[in-house]
Amino acid sequence: MTEKILILDFGSQYTQLIARAVREANVYCEIIPYHKSFSIDNSLKGIILSGSPFSVNEENAPTIDIPSFIKKLPVLGVCYGAQLTAKEFGGRVDKSNKREYGRAKLEKIKEDILLNDVNNNSQVWMSHSDSIVALPDGFEILATTESIPVAAFKRIDDRQKMTDDSGHPLYGLQFHPEVYHSTEGKKIIKNFLVHICGCSQNWTPASFVHETVEQLKKQIGDAHVIMALSGGVDSTVAATLISKAIGKNLHGIFVDNGVLRKNEFEQVLETYKQLDLNVTGIDAKDLFYKELAGQSDPETKRKIIGKLFIDIFQQEAKKVVGVSFLGQGTIYPDVIESVSVHGPSQTIKSHHNVGGLPSYMHLELVEPLRFLFKDEVRKVGLELGIPAEMIHRHPFPGPGLAIRILGDITKEKVAMLQEADHIYIKGLKETGLYEKVWQAGTILLPVKSVGVMGDERTYEFTVALRAVTSVDGMTADWAHLPYEFLANISNEIINNVRGINRVVYDISSKPPATIEWE
């Protein structure tokens, strides 16, 4: 049975970061809204209470029964979780004299296993407008900062002795150990996990693969699964896990919508063949080009591509006998974002892989990656033997090059952009720059300009090169690619792609711009 830490979410923007820090320590964890009920079994090793945009002194502030938790498990409160802990046990939380945001230095008052190997005056990150001004009886301060009296604390009364009917350790941190700017924060989280909760740190990609394949065998049995594949990391890893469990009873469908990258359809199918995945490739380019003809609005293009895909997928699904399950590459951030902290859980977003499939297909979902973050999906993919080139591929939009061709779509424009984009991506890989950027691509602009080639004047299209650096795609900065590289790529595109006579480089960050142009 996999050991688990439960993170109760009070709505903090940093809750996912807590989960990532726990996972990085090779301990499995899940995030649930603070108000959702849960069962406690032998697999559950501890509870972490997240931060929150609320003040504990607000009339409708979220609350939980911390005393009942510590009868069974160790608890760590972070920011709001720490303030709520102090208040629930009789302490006092007031508005700070000044709102404390940003870096602070942690001064250790007392040595404790939670702060083991943490340097004195270690940098931590604050983000709060309330402070704990008085701890409850039976609690003690472990650390402070220049601005706040209680930065870390624990409960010390007799119930702290871990007997069956007493209490388990209870800690609070006013700062955010999970964020990058708390330089030794992950060490603190690891201390809680290992030394206080007793976690064995045995949750690894190899253990995940083994356990997931066994679970899939039980869930699916002899039934058949149908799944749309895109060539992307999530769907490929999910399909490979399902295939390991049920073999040829997985039926993958990969559609060439005419707006993939150059040779992508053939290359991806070959990779799937090497992975021994049962995948059918559908060449539907002409159908997509026909429906996209004359359409310039980005949202219209997206809807056309989505509807056509669903139609084709349904046609292919009817050909497979005995299908009971629909495979999807849903990952954990999508699951978390679909659950409201302030109300009942919502359904998972509908746009993943074959999102929008009609309910009358009556298929049960199989989502083997629904509790993994993106970087964990990649690690599992490598563990499964999926080629590194596919695992580390940049994000690519579902509508493909259709939203990188501004204006209407034609077969000729697609071919032109495919060639230019191929030169750009190939150049990034050959110079070692591909791994240094989050996402890169080429955009065909609806702009023609005058050029000179030899003795001839030209009037041809412009392409924009885009490359950004990012951690999660939520924010992004334009990549500072070397001028020499950009000059070489510009020359190669103009010299080799007929119809393009000008290349520009996009130096916009997100925000205010977006990564894609449409």
C-alpha positions as CSV (number, residue, x, y, z in Angstrom):
1,M,0.0,0.0,0.0
2,T,1.4,3.4,-1.1
3,E,2.1,5.8,1.8
4,K,0.2,9.1,1.5
5,I,0.2,12.6,2.8
6,L,-3.0,14.6,2.5
7,I,-2.9,18.3,1.8
8,L,-6.0,20.2,2.8
9,D,-6.5,23.1,0.4
10,F,-7.8,26.4,1.8
11,G,-7.5,28.1,-1.6
12,S,-3.8,29.2,-1.6
13,Q,-2.0,29.9,-4.9
14,Y,0.9,27.9,-3.5
15,T,-0.9,24.6,-2.7
16,Q,0.3,22.8,-5.8
17,L,3.9,23.8,-4.8
18,I,3.4,22.0,-1.5
19,A,2.4,18.9,-3.3
20,R,5.3,19.1,-5.7
21,A,7.8,19.5,-2.8
22,V,6.3,16.4,-1.1
23,R,6.5,14.4,-4.4
24,E,10.1,15.5,-4.9
25,A,10.9,13.8,-1.6
26,N,9.5,10.6,-3.1
27,V,6.4,10.7,-1.0
28,Y,3.0,10.4,-2.6
29,C,0.4,13.0,-1.7
30,E,-3.0,14.3,-2.8
31,I,-4.7,17.7,-2.5
32,I,-8.4,17.9,-1.5
33,P,-10.6,20.9,-0.6
34,Y,-10.5,21.5,3.2
35,H,-14.3,20.7,3.5
36,K,-14.2,17.4,1.7
37,S,-14.5,14.3,4.0
38,F,-11.8,11.6,3.8
39,S,-11.1,8.3,5.4
40,I,-8.0,7.6,7.5
41,D,-6.3,4.2,6.9
42,N,-2.8,2.8,7.4
43,S,-1.5,4.4,4.2
44,L,-2.2,8.0,5.4
45,K,0.9,9.2,7.3
46,G,0.2,12.9,7.9
47,I,-1.8,16.0,7.0
48,I,-0.6,19.4,5.7
49,L,-2.9,22.5,6.0
50,S,-2.3,25.0,3.2
51,G,-2.3,28.8,3.1
52,S,-5.4,30.8,2.1
53,P,-6.6,34.2,0.8
54,F,-8.9,34.3,3.9
55,S,-8.1,35.8,7.3
56,V,-8.9,33.4,10.2
57,N,-10.7,36.3,11.8
58,E,-13.3,36.7,9.0
59,E,-16.8,35.6,9.9
60,N,-16.9,32.9,7.2
61,A,-13.3,31.9,7.4
62,P,-12.7,28.2,6.6
63,T,-12.2,26.0,9.7
64,I,-11.5,22.3,10.3
65,D,-11.4,20.1,13.4
66,I,-7.6,20.0,14.0
67,P,-7.9,18.4,17.5
68,S,-9.6,15.3,15.9
69,F,-6.8,15.0,13.3
70,I,-3.9,15.0,15.7
71,K,-5.5,12.1,17.6
72,K,-4.6,10.0,14.6
73,L,-1.9,11.8,12.5
74,P,0.9,14.4,12.6
75,V,-0.2,17.8,11.2
76,L,1.7,20.7,9.7
77,G,0.0,24.1,9.2
78,V,1.5,26.5,6.6
79,C,0.7,30.2,6.8
80,Y,-3.2,30.2,7.1
81,G,-2.9,26.6,8.4
82,A,-0.6,27.8,11.1
83,Q,-2.8,30.7,12.0
84,L,-5.9,28.5,12.1
85,T,-4.0,26.1,14.4
86,A,-3.1,28.8,16.8
87,K,-6.6,30.2,16.9
88,E,-8.3,26.9,17.3
89,F,-6.3,26.0,20.4
90,G,-6.9,29.4,22.1
91,G,-4.1,31.6,20.7
92,R,-4.5,35.1,19.2
93,V,-4.1,36.1,15.5
94,D,-4.3,39.8,14.6
95,K,-3.7,42.1,11.7
96,S,0.0,42.7,11.3
97,N,1.3,46.2,11.8
98,K,2.5,45.9,8.3
99,R,1.7,43.3,5.6
100,E,4.7,41.0,5.3
101,Y,5.5,39.9,1.8
102,G,8.8,38.6,0.4
103,R,12.1,37.5,1.8
104,A,12.8,37.3,5.6
105,K,15.5,35.7,7.7
106,L,14.5,32.8,10.0
107,E,16.1,33.0,13.4
108,K,16.0,29.7,15.3
109,I,15.0,30.0,18.9
110,K,15.0,26.3,19.8
111,E,16.4,23.2,18.1
112,D,13.8,20.9,16.8
113,I,13.6,17.9,14.4
114,L,11.4,20.0,12.1
115,L,14.3,22.5,11.6
116,N,17.0,19.8,11.6
117,D,20.0,20.9,9.4
118,V,18.4,24.2,8.6
119,N,20.9,27.1,8.9
120,N,20.2,29.9,11.3
121,N,19.1,33.1,9.3
122,S,18.0,30.9,6.4
123,Q,16.0,32.9,3.9
124,V,12.2,32.2,3.9
125,W,9.3,33.7,2.0
126,M,6.4,35.5,3.7
127,S,3.0,36.2,2.2
128,H,0.5,37.3,4.9
129,S,-1.3,40.2,6.4
130,D,-2.2,38.5,9.7
131,S,0.3,37.4,12.4
132,I,0.2,35.1,15.4
133,V,0.6,37.4,18.3
134,A,0.1,34.9,21.1
135,L,0.5,31.1,21.1
136,P,-2.0,28.9,23.0
137,D,-1.0,27.2,26.2
138,G,1.1,24.1,25.6
139,F,2.8,25.5,22.5
140,E,6.3,26.9,22.0
141,I,8.1,29.1,19.5
142,L,10.7,27.4,17.4
143,A,11.8,30.3,15.2
144,T,11.1,34.0,14.6
145,T,12.0,36.7,12.1
146,E,12.7,40.4,12.4
147,S,9.1,41.4,11.7
148,I,7.0,38.6,13.3
149,P,7.3,37.0,16.7
150,V,6.1,33.5,15.7
151,A,7.5,32.1,12.5
152,A,7.6,28.4,13.5
153,F,6.0,26.7,16.5
154,K,4.9,23.3,17.8
155,R,2.6,21.8,20.4
156,I,4.4,20.5,23.4
157,D,1.8,19.4,26.1
158,D,1.5,15.9,27.4
159,R,-0.7,14.8,24.5
160,Q,2.3,15.3,22.2
161,K,3.5,11.9,23.5
162,M,2.5,9.6,20.6
163,T,0.4,7.0,22.5
164,D,-2.7,5.5,20.9
165,D,-5.2,7.7,22.7
166,S,-3.1,10.9,23.0
167,G,-2.0,13.3,20.2
168,H,0.5,13.3,17.4
169,P,2.9,16.1,16.6
170,L,1.4,19.4,15.6
171,Y,3.5,22.1,13.9
172,G,2.9,25.5,12.3
173,L,5.0,27.6,9.9
174,Q,4.1,31.3,9.3
175,F,6.2,31.3,6.1
176,H,5.9,29.3,2.9
177,P,8.5,26.5,2.8
178,E,7.2,25.2,-0.5
179,V,8.3,28.2,-2.7
180,Y,11.6,28.6,-4.4
181,H,12.6,31.7,-2.4
182,S,12.5,29.7,0.9
183,T,16.0,28.4,0.3
184,E,15.8,25.5,2.8
185,G,12.1,25.1,2.8
186,K,12.1,21.7,1.1
187,K,14.5,20.5,3.8
188,I,11.9,21.5,6.4
189,I,9.1,19.7,4.5
190,K,11.3,16.6,4.2
191,N,12.0,16.7,7.9
192,F,8.2,16.7,8.5
193,L,7.7,13.8,6.1
194,V,10.5,11.5,7.2
195,H,11.3,12.3,10.8
196,I,7.8,13.3,12.0
197,C,5.4,11.3,9.8
198,G,7.8,8.3,9.3
199,C,7.5,8.2,5.5
200,S,9.8,5.8,3.8
201,Q,10.3,7.8,0.6
202,N,9.6,4.8,-1.7
203,W,7.3,6.5,-4.2
204,T,9.4,6.4,-7.4
205,P,8.7,6.2,-11.2
206,A,9.4,2.5,-11.1
207,S,7.0,1.9,-8.2
208,F,4.3,4.0,-9.9
209,V,4.6,2.0,-13.1
210,H,4.3,-1.3,-11.3
211,E,1.4,-0.3,-9.1
212,T,-0.5,1.5,-11.9
213,V,-0.3,-1.4,-14.3
214,E,-1.6,-3.8,-11.6
215,Q,-4.5,-1.4,-10.9
216,L,-5.3,-1.0,-14.6
217,K,-5.5,-4.8,-15.0
218,K,-8.0,-5.0,-12.1
219,Q,-10.0,-2.0,-13.4
220,I,-10.2,-3.0,-17.1
221,G,-10.1,-6.8,-17.0
222,D,-10.8,-8.3,-20.4
223,A,-12.6,-5.2,-21.7
224,H,-11.3,-3.0,-24.5
225,V,-10.2,0.6,-24.3
226,I,-10.3,3.2,-27.0
227,M,-8.0,6.3,-26.8
228,A,-7.1,9.3,-28.9
229,L,-3.4,9.9,-29.2
230,S,-1.7,13.1,-30.2
231,G,2.0,12.4,-30.2
232,G,2.3,14.4,-27.0
233,V,3.8,13.3,-23.8
234,D,0.7,12.9,-21.7
235,S,-1.3,10.7,-24.1
236,T,1.7,8.6,-25.1
237,V,2.7,7.8,-21.5
238,A,-0.9,7.1,-20.6
239,A,-1.4,4.8,-23.6
240,T,1.9,2.9,-22.8
241,L,0.8,2.3,-19.2
242,I,-2.6,1.0,-20.4
243,S,-1.0,-1.1,-23.1
244,K,1.3,-2.8,-20.5
245,A,-1.8,-3.8,-18.6
246,I,-4.1,-5.0,-21.4
247,G,-1.9,-5.3,-24.6
248,K,-3.8,-5.2,-27.9
249,N,-7.1,-4.5,-26.1
250,L,-6.0,-0.9,-26.2
251,H,-7.1,0.7,-29.5
252,G,-5.3,4.0,-30.2
253,I,-6.4,6.5,-32.8
254,F,-4.0,9.1,-34.2
255,V,-5.5,11.6,-36.6
256,D,-3.5,13.6,-39.1
257,N,-5.5,16.9,-39.2
258,G,-3.3,18.4,-41.8
259,V,-1.8,21.0,-39.4
260,L,0.8,18.8,-37.6
261,R,4.6,19.6,-37.9
262,K,6.6,18.3,-40.9
263,N,6.7,14.5,-41.1
264,E,5.1,14.3,-37.6
265,F,2.3,11.9,-38.5
266,E,4.7,9.3,-39.9
267,Q,7.4,9.8,-37.2
268,V,4.9,9.4,-34.3
269,L,3.3,6.3,-35.9
270,E,6.7,4.8,-36.2
271,T,7.4,5.5,-32.5
272,Y,4.1,4.0,-31.5
273,K,5.0,0.9,-33.5
274,Q,8.4,0.6,-31.7
275,L,6.5,0.9,-28.4
276,D,4.2,-2.0,-29.5
277,L,1.1,0.2,-29.2
278,N,-2.0,-0.8,-31.1
279,V,-2.6,2.5,-33.0
280,T,-4.5,3.2,-36.2
281,G,-3.4,6.3,-38.1
282,I,-6.1,8.2,-39.9
283,D,-5.1,10.5,-42.8
284,A,-7.8,13.2,-42.7
285,K,-5.8,16.2,-44.0
286,D,-8.1,16.9,-47.0
287,L,-11.2,16.8,-44.9
288,F,-9.7,19.3,-42.4
289,Y,-8.5,21.6,-45.2
290,K,-11.9,21.6,-46.8
291,E,-13.7,22.6,-43.6
292,L,-11.1,25.2,-42.6
293,A,-11.1,26.9,-46.0
294,G,-11.8,30.6,-45.8
295,Q,-11.9,30.6,-41.9
296,S,-9.7,33.3,-40.3
297,D,-11.2,33.6,-36.8
298,P,-9.0,31.7,-34.3
299,E,-11.9,30.4,-32.2
300,T,-13.8,29.2,-35.3
301,K,-10.7,27.3,-36.4
302,R,-10.4,25.7,-33.0
303,K,-14.1,24.6,-33.0
304,I,-13.9,23.2,-36.6
305,I,-10.8,21.1,-35.7
306,G,-12.4,19.9,-32.4
307,K,-15.7,18.9,-34.0
308,L,-14.1,17.1,-36.9
309,F,-11.8,15.2,-34.6
310,I,-14.8,14.1,-32.5
311,D,-16.7,13.0,-35.6
312,I,-13.7,11.0,-36.9
313,F,-13.0,9.5,-33.5
314,Q,-16.7,8.3,-33.2
315,Q,-16.5,6.7,-36.6
316,E,-13.4,4.8,-35.7
317,A,-14.8,3.8,-32.3
318,K,-17.8,2.1,-33.9
319,K,-15.4,-0.2,-35.7
320,V,-14.0,-1.6,-32.4
321,V,-16.1,-4.3,-30.8
322,G,-16.4,-4.5,-27.0
323,V,-15.2,-1.1,-26.1
324,S,-16.1,-0.2,-22.5
325,F,-13.5,2.4,-21.5
326,L,-12.1,5.7,-22.8
327,G,-8.4,6.3,-22.1
328,Q,-7.3,9.9,-21.4
329,G,-4.0,11.6,-20.6
330,T,-5.5,13.9,-17.9
331,I,-2.8,15.0,-15.4
332,Y,-3.1,16.3,-11.9
333,P,-3.1,20.1,-12.4
334,D,-6.2,19.6,-14.6
335,V,-7.9,17.6,-11.8
336,I,-7.0,20.1,-9.1
337,E,-8.1,23.1,-11.2
338,S,-11.5,21.5,-11.7
339,V,-12.2,21.1,-8.0
340,S,-13.6,24.2,-6.2
341,V,-12.3,25.0,-2.7
342,H,-15.4,27.0,-2.1
343,G,-18.0,24.5,-3.2
344,P,-18.7,20.9,-4.4
345,S,-16.2,19.2,-6.6
346,Q,-16.7,19.8,-10.3
347,T,-16.2,17.4,-13.1
348,I,-12.8,17.2,-14.8
349,K,-12.3,19.6,-17.7
350,S,-13.7,18.4,-20.9
351,H,-10.9,19.3,-23.4
352,H,-8.3,16.7,-22.8
353,N,-7.5,14.6,-25.8
354,V,-11.0,13.7,-26.9
355,G,-12.7,16.2,-24.7
356,G,-16.3,17.0,-25.7
357,L,-17.1,13.4,-26.6
358,P,-20.9,12.9,-26.4
359,S,-22.1,11.3,-23.2
360,Y,-24.2,8.7,-25.2
361,M,-21.0,6.8,-25.9
362,H,-21.3,5.5,-22.3
363,L,-17.6,4.9,-21.8
364,E,-16.0,4.7,-18.4
365,L,-12.8,6.8,-18.1
366,V,-9.3,5.4,-17.6
367,E,-6.9,8.1,-16.6
368,P,-3.6,6.5,-15.3
369,L,-1.9,9.9,-15.0
370,R,-4.6,11.8,-13.2
371,F,-2.4,12.1,-10.0
372,L,0.9,13.1,-11.7
373,F,2.4,16.5,-12.4
374,K,4.0,17.1,-15.8
375,D,7.6,16.5,-14.7
376,E,6.5,13.3,-13.1
377,V,4.8,12.2,-16.3
378,R,8.1,12.7,-18.1
379,K,10.0,10.6,-15.5
380,V,7.5,7.8,-15.8
381,G,7.7,8.0,-19.6
382,L,11.5,7.5,-19.4
383,E,11.0,4.6,-17.0
384,L,8.7,3.0,-19.6
385,G,11.4,3.3,-22.3
386,I,9.6,6.0,-24.4
387,P,12.2,7.8,-26.5
388,A,13.6,10.9,-24.7
389,E,13.0,13.0,-27.8
390,M,9.3,12.4,-27.5
391,I,9.3,12.8,-23.7
392,H,11.1,16.1,-23.8
393,R,9.1,17.5,-26.7
394,H,8.0,21.1,-26.3
395,P,4.3,21.7,-25.7
396,F,2.4,21.9,-29.0
397,P,-1.2,23.3,-29.3
398,G,-4.1,20.9,-30.0
399,P,-5.2,22.9,-33.1
400,G,-1.5,22.7,-34.3
401,L,-0.3,25.0,-37.0
402,A,-3.8,26.2,-37.6
403,I,-3.4,28.8,-34.8
404,R,0.2,29.5,-36.0
405,I,-1.1,30.5,-39.4
406,L,-2.7,33.9,-38.8
407,G,-5.7,34.3,-41.1
408,D,-7.2,31.6,-43.4
409,I,-5.7,28.1,-43.8
410,T,-4.6,26.7,-47.1
411,K,-2.6,23.5,-48.0
412,E,0.1,25.7,-49.5
413,K,0.4,27.9,-46.3
414,V,0.7,24.8,-44.2
415,A,3.4,23.3,-46.3
416,M,5.3,26.7,-46.2
417,L,5.1,26.9,-42.4
418,Q,6.0,23.3,-41.9
419,E,9.3,23.8,-43.8
420,A,10.2,27.0,-42.0
421,D,9.3,25.5,-38.6
422,H,11.3,22.4,-39.4
423,I,14.4,24.5,-40.1
424,Y,13.9,26.4,-36.9
425,I,13.3,23.5,-34.6
426,K,16.1,21.4,-36.2
427,G,18.5,24.4,-35.7
428,L,17.5,24.6,-32.0
429,K,18.2,20.9,-31.5
430,E,21.5,21.0,-33.3
431,T,22.9,23.9,-31.3
432,G,21.7,22.5,-27.9
433,L,19.2,25.4,-27.5
434,Y,16.1,23.2,-27.7
435,E,16.5,21.9,-24.1
436,K,17.0,25.5,-22.8
437,V,13.6,26.8,-23.9
438,W,10.1,25.9,-22.7
439,Q,8.5,26.2,-26.1
440,A,9.4,27.3,-29.6
441,G,7.6,27.6,-32.8
442,T,7.2,29.6,-36.1
443,I,4.2,31.7,-36.9
444,L,3.1,32.6,-40.5
445,L,1.9,36.2,-40.6
446,P,-0.8,37.5,-42.9
447,V,1.7,40.1,-44.0
448,K,3.6,40.4,-47.3
449,S,6.5,42.7,-47.9
450,V,8.9,43.6,-50.7
451,G,12.2,41.8,-50.8
452,V,15.2,41.4,-53.3
453,M,16.5,38.1,-54.4
454,G,19.3,38.4,-56.9
455,D,18.1,40.8,-59.5
456,E,14.4,40.1,-58.8
457,R,12.0,41.9,-56.5
458,T,9.8,39.7,-54.4
459,Y,6.5,40.2,-52.6
460,E,6.2,37.4,-50.1
461,F,5.2,36.3,-46.6
462,T,6.8,37.1,-43.2
463,V,7.3,34.5,-40.5
464,A,7.9,35.2,-36.8
465,L,10.1,33.0,-34.7
466,R,8.9,32.5,-31.1
467,A,10.8,31.0,-28.2
468,V,10.1,31.4,-24.5
469,T,11.5,30.3,-21.2
470,S,9.1,29.2,-18.4
471,V,8.6,26.8,-15.5
472,D,4.9,26.0,-16.0
473,G,3.6,28.0,-19.0
474,M,1.6,30.3,-16.7
475,T,4.2,33.1,-17.1
476,A,6.9,33.2,-19.7
477,D,9.8,35.4,-20.8
478,W,11.1,35.6,-24.4
479,A,14.2,33.5,-24.8
480,H,17.4,35.4,-25.4
481,L,18.6,33.3,-28.3
482,P,22.1,34.2,-29.7
483,Y,22.0,36.8,-32.6
484,E,24.3,34.5,-34.7
485,F,21.8,31.6,-34.3
486,L,18.9,33.8,-35.3
487,A,20.8,35.2,-38.3
488,N,21.6,31.7,-39.5
489,I,18.0,30.5,-39.1
490,S,16.7,33.6,-40.9
491,N,19.1,33.0,-43.9
492,E,18.3,29.3,-44.1
493,I,14.5,29.9,-44.1
494,I,14.6,32.7,-46.7
495,N,17.0,30.7,-48.9
496,N,15.1,27.4,-48.7
497,V,11.4,28.2,-48.3
498,R,9.8,29.6,-51.4
499,G,7.1,32.2,-50.5
500,I,8.9,33.7,-47.4
501,N,11.3,36.6,-47.7
502,R,11.3,38.1,-44.2
503,V,11.9,36.6,-40.7
504,V,11.3,38.5,-37.4
505,Y,11.8,37.4,-33.8
506,D,9.1,37.9,-31.1
507,I,10.5,39.5,-27.9
508,S,7.2,39.7,-26.0
509,S,6.8,38.2,-22.5
510,K,3.7,36.6,-21.0
511,P,2.0,38.6,-19.6
512,P,1.0,40.9,-21.4
513,A,1.4,38.7,-24.5
514,T,0.6,35.0,-24.7
515,I,2.9,32.2,-25.8
516,E,0.8,31.4,-28.9
517,W,-0.3,34.2,-31.2
518,E,-3.9,32.9,-31.5
